[in-house]
Amino acid sequence: MTTIQQNLLNPNNQPLIIGEFSIRQDEDGRYCLNDLHKASGGLAKHKPSNFIRNQQTQELIVEIEQVSDVSCANFDRCSNMSIGQKAINTVKGGVKQGMYVVEDLVYSYAMWISAKFHLMVIRAYRAQVMEWMIGGKQTISPEQAGILYNIVHTRAGENKNLIVQMWSRLKNHFKYSASYRELRAIHFEDAKHYLEVMDLKGKQTAPEKPTEQVKPLDGEVYELVRQLTEAIILENDEIVPILQAVKIIDVKKFAYLSHKVVWANERARDLSRVLNFRNKLDEPLIDENCRVISLSTGQRFIARPNWFNCPA
């Protein structure tokens, strides 16, 4: 199996987490149905063996393995299987004992149990992939570091105090440990803009005008803005698989688009707080720690803080 396959099957090299349960994986990235059964509630009627014996499941297994062999002959990856890989792997004995299946069967098993559990599995996997994408450790390239360097020295000129001030403020804003070369690649565009518009305290500037109070919106406009903000947040579920595909084709394009996703989420976060969006239970749309989303419809789900560039 290629590195790309391993990363896509297990983006964080960590188990998939559903509720309080960790879903184990075998060496080829298949997921353990026994663990999923426990996460679903562990009812006897939902045992993996019952699911596998189901006629529709048997037909799906045949289709998955045939499509993998036929359609992927000229590619490294198709769906979530490598060429010739079996859809099911049963491990007998040892700490990894259990029945392991490919991702397509994970979704099918979850749907077979209930719509609620199906949605839990989808969101858990997408949350894992999103964290992998925007939580990566890739730092800026030497070319990008050079661009930041030129901005600082062009704006500060020969003023050493201003140079120190700009680097210090950049470091405090983006929370890297030492050199600006440790800045994450996904934050490059934000860092570039931050330096370009930074108010330099050592230069003479015109006195600032008093800031105007934000005018309240009328009810109809307020509700439209709320719906737009919620739509931006919900689009994260749809954009993750698209970004996965882009990463395989063009890593630089992936980093750029991921940056845009986080940027949109940050704007949604700021807007929700400025306008104080709350549901009927008086819960904020995005909680203070960026961990819980509470929609106006009453739906609530868990988010990852780094989706919104919040501290983890």
C-alpha positions as a printed Julia matrix, in Angstrom:
312×3 Matrix{Float64}:
   0.0     0.0     0.0
   1.31    3.46   -0.89
   1.83    6.25    1.63
  -1.02    8.17    0.02
  -3.34    5.23    0.56
  -2.3     4.86    4.19
  -2.83    8.56    4.83
  -6.24    8.61    3.22
  -7.34    5.5     5.06
  -6.1     6.82    8.36
  -5.33   10.56    8.02
  -3.99   11.13   11.53
  -2.44    7.7    12.02
  -4.85    7.49   14.96
  -8.01    5.4    15.46
 -11.34    6.75   14.28
 -13.22    8.01   17.35
 -17.0     7.6    17.62
 -18.36    8.78   20.95
 -16.2     7.13   23.6
 -15.03    4.3    21.37
 -11.82    4.0    19.34
 -12.29    2.07   16.1
  -9.23   -0.09   15.42
  -7.74   -0.63   11.97
  -5.77   -3.48   10.47
  -2.52   -3.08    8.52
  -4.41   -2.29    5.3
  -6.56    0.41    6.86
  -9.81   -1.56    7.22
 -12.0    -0.66   10.2
 -13.1    -3.09   12.93
 -16.84   -3.84   12.75
 -16.79   -5.24   16.3
 -15.71   -1.84   17.62
 -18.38   -0.12   15.54
 -20.95   -2.54   16.97
 -19.97   -1.48   20.5
 -20.12    2.2    19.54
 -23.64    1.75   18.15
 -24.95    0.37   21.44
 -24.06   -3.3    21.1
 -27.54   -4.71   20.42
 -27.54   -8.43   19.53
 -29.54   -7.83   16.36
 -26.78   -5.53   15.13
 -23.93   -8.04   15.42
 -21.45   -7.82   12.51
 -22.14  -11.46   11.59
 -25.81  -10.62   10.98
 -24.85   -7.74    8.75
 -22.36   -9.79    6.73
 -24.91  -12.59    6.15
 -27.38  -10.09    4.72
 -27.93  -10.71    0.99
 -27.62   -7.04    0.12
 -24.3    -6.88    2.0
 -23.0    -9.92    0.11
 -23.87   -8.25   -3.2
 -22.17   -5.04   -2.07
 -18.99   -6.92   -1.15
 -18.85   -8.53   -4.59
 -19.42   -5.17   -6.26
 -16.75   -3.42   -4.16
 -14.1    -6.04   -4.94
 -14.97   -6.21   -8.65
 -14.91   -2.43   -9.07
 -11.59   -2.25   -7.2
  -9.99   -4.82   -9.53
 -11.47   -3.54  -12.82
 -11.59    0.24  -12.39
  -8.29    0.68  -10.57
  -6.03   -1.27  -12.9
  -4.19    1.91  -13.92
  -4.39    3.81  -10.62
  -2.76    3.62   -7.2
  -6.04    4.12   -5.4
  -9.72    3.57   -6.03
 -12.33    4.44   -3.42
 -10.58    3.31   -0.24
  -9.08    0.04   -1.53
  -5.85   -0.93   -3.2
  -5.79   -3.27   -6.19
  -6.68   -6.83   -5.24
  -7.52   -5.94   -1.65
 -10.35   -7.92   -0.05
 -13.26   -6.01    1.41
 -13.24   -8.09    4.62
 -10.4    -9.35    6.78
 -11.09  -11.57    9.82
  -8.39  -11.65   12.48
  -8.59  -14.62   14.86
  -6.86  -14.41   18.21
  -4.58  -11.75   19.66
  -5.24   -8.13   20.59
  -6.53   -7.3    17.1
  -9.1   -10.09   16.95
 -12.19   -9.05   15.03
 -13.75   -8.47   11.62
 -12.25   -5.61    9.63
 -13.93   -4.03    6.58
 -13.2    -1.28    4.07
 -14.65    2.2     4.44
 -17.55    1.57    2.03
 -18.78   -1.27    4.24
 -18.36    0.87    7.36
 -20.89    3.34    5.95
 -23.17    0.51    4.82
 -23.05   -1.13    8.27
 -23.8     2.18    9.99
 -26.77    2.79    7.67
 -28.01   -0.76    8.29
 -28.11   -0.02   12.04
 -29.84    3.38   11.95
 -29.87    6.78   10.28
 -28.61    8.35   13.52
 -25.57    6.07   13.76
 -24.9     6.49   10.04
 -24.68   10.26   10.53
 -22.42    9.83   13.58
 -19.98    7.73   11.54
 -19.95   10.15    8.6
 -19.27   13.14   10.82
 -16.63   11.32   12.88
 -14.68   10.35    9.76
 -14.98   13.79    8.19
 -13.89   15.45   11.43
 -10.82   13.19   11.45
  -9.97   14.09    7.87
 -10.54   17.79    8.46
  -8.21   17.79   11.46
  -5.6    16.01    9.38
  -5.9    18.61    6.62
  -5.83   21.8     8.67
  -3.81   20.48   11.58
  -0.83   19.4     9.53
   2.73   20.38   10.51
   3.93   21.46    7.06
   5.81   24.76    7.37
   6.22   27.54    4.84
   8.66   27.1     1.96
  11.93   29.08    1.69
  10.28   31.18   -1.04
   7.37   32.04    1.25
   9.76   32.84    4.09
  11.58   35.2     1.72
   8.33   37.0     0.89
   7.61   37.6     4.58
  11.19   38.77    5.13
  10.92   41.29    2.28
   7.63   42.68    3.6
   9.1    43.25    7.07
  12.31   44.91    5.85
  10.54   47.0     3.2
   8.01   48.37    5.68
  10.42   48.82    8.59
  13.34   50.07    6.51
  16.46   50.51    8.65
  14.51   50.83   11.89
  15.69   47.83   13.92
  13.09   48.4    16.62
  10.31   48.17   14.06
  11.82   45.02   12.56
  11.9    43.36   16.0
   8.37   44.6    16.71
   6.95   43.16   13.46
   8.53   39.73   13.94
   7.46   39.65   17.58
   3.84   40.52   16.78
   3.74   37.98   13.99
   5.03   35.3    16.37
   2.5    36.18   19.07
  -0.36   36.2    16.58
   0.37   32.83   14.94
   1.82   31.06   18.0
   4.94   29.48   16.46
   7.77   28.68   18.87
  10.92   30.32   17.49
  11.67   31.35   13.89
   9.02   32.62   11.47
  10.19   29.78    9.21
   8.21   27.49   11.54
   4.95   29.15   10.46
   2.5    26.58    9.09
   2.03   26.72    5.34
  -1.73   26.94    5.74
  -1.3    30.29    7.54
   1.02   31.89    4.97
  -1.58   34.08    3.23
  -2.94   35.3     6.56
   0.59   36.07    7.8
   1.41   37.96    4.6
  -1.73   40.09    4.93
  -1.11   40.6     8.65
   2.35   42.07    7.99
   1.14   44.19    5.07
  -1.57   45.95    7.11
   0.14   45.94   10.52
  -0.06   49.31   12.27
   3.57   50.23   12.98
   3.73   52.08   16.29
   7.12   53.58   15.52
   5.78   55.57   12.53
   3.76   58.76   12.59
   0.17   58.01   11.81
  -2.9    60.15   11.53
  -5.11   60.12   14.62
  -7.63   57.35   14.48
 -11.27   58.23   14.04
 -13.64   57.02   16.73
 -15.01   53.63   15.82
 -18.66   53.56   14.92
 -21.04   51.29   16.72
 -22.34   48.37   14.7
 -25.87   49.23   13.69
 -28.44   46.6    14.6
 -29.91   44.67   11.68
 -33.61   44.42   11.13
 -35.2    41.03   11.78
 -35.29   39.8     8.18
 -31.69   40.78    7.37
 -30.48   39.37   10.7
 -32.09   36.01    9.93
 -30.61   35.94    6.4
 -27.12   36.61    7.78
 -27.63   33.88   10.39
 -28.66   31.38    7.69
 -25.64   32.3     5.57
 -23.29   31.86    8.56
 -24.78   28.48    9.42
 -24.5    27.41    5.76
 -20.77   28.23    5.75
 -20.26   26.03    8.81
 -22.32   23.15    7.41
 -20.36   23.21    4.14
 -17.38   21.75    6.02
 -19.03   18.33    5.78
 -19.23   18.64    2.0
 -15.83   20.19    1.32
 -13.68   17.59    3.13
 -13.9    14.8     0.5
 -13.31   17.36   -2.26
 -10.13   18.6    -0.56
  -9.02   14.99   -0.11
  -9.15   14.52   -3.86
  -7.37   17.83   -4.52
  -4.51   16.85   -2.2
  -3.75   13.8    -4.34
  -3.59   15.92   -7.5
  -1.93   19.12   -6.29
  -0.59   19.59   -2.74
  -0.01   23.33   -3.18
  -3.57   23.85   -4.41
  -4.79   21.78   -1.46
  -2.9    24.01    1.01
  -4.32   27.14   -0.64
  -7.92   25.86   -0.61
  -7.6    24.56    2.97
  -6.46   28.03    3.98
  -9.58   29.48    2.36
 -11.82   27.02    4.22
 -10.29   27.99    7.58
 -10.53   31.68    6.64
 -14.26   31.32    5.88
 -14.78   29.48    9.17
 -12.99   32.25   11.07
 -15.23   34.88    9.48
 -18.31   32.8    10.36
 -17.04   32.54   13.94
 -16.43   36.29   14.25
 -19.77   37.18   12.67
 -21.68   34.79   14.93
 -20.15   36.48   17.98
 -20.58   40.07   16.82
 -24.26   39.46   16.04
 -24.7    37.07   19.0
 -26.41   34.25   17.08
 -28.21   31.94   19.52
 -30.79   29.17   19.27
 -34.08   28.89   21.2
 -32.21   27.4    24.18
 -30.01   30.52   24.28
 -26.96   28.51   23.18
 -24.42   30.35   20.99
 -24.02   29.2    17.38
 -20.31   28.55   18.07
 -19.35   28.12   21.7
 -16.44   29.99   23.3
 -13.99   27.13   22.72
 -15.13   26.42   19.14
 -16.05   22.86   20.12
 -19.86   22.83   19.91
 -22.07   24.06   17.06
 -25.7    24.81   18.02
 -27.85   25.57   14.98
 -31.08   27.58   15.0
 -32.89   24.37   13.95
 -32.0    22.78   17.31
 -29.27   20.52   15.88
 -26.01   20.34   17.83
 -22.74   18.71   16.83
 -19.11   18.61   17.88
 -16.53   20.66   15.99
 -12.75   20.78   16.04
 -11.26   24.09   17.33
  -8.69   24.25   14.54
 -11.5    24.38   11.97
 -11.95   27.95   13.24
  -8.27   28.61   14.06
  -9.08   28.48   17.78
  -6.63   27.14   20.38
  -7.06   23.36   20.8
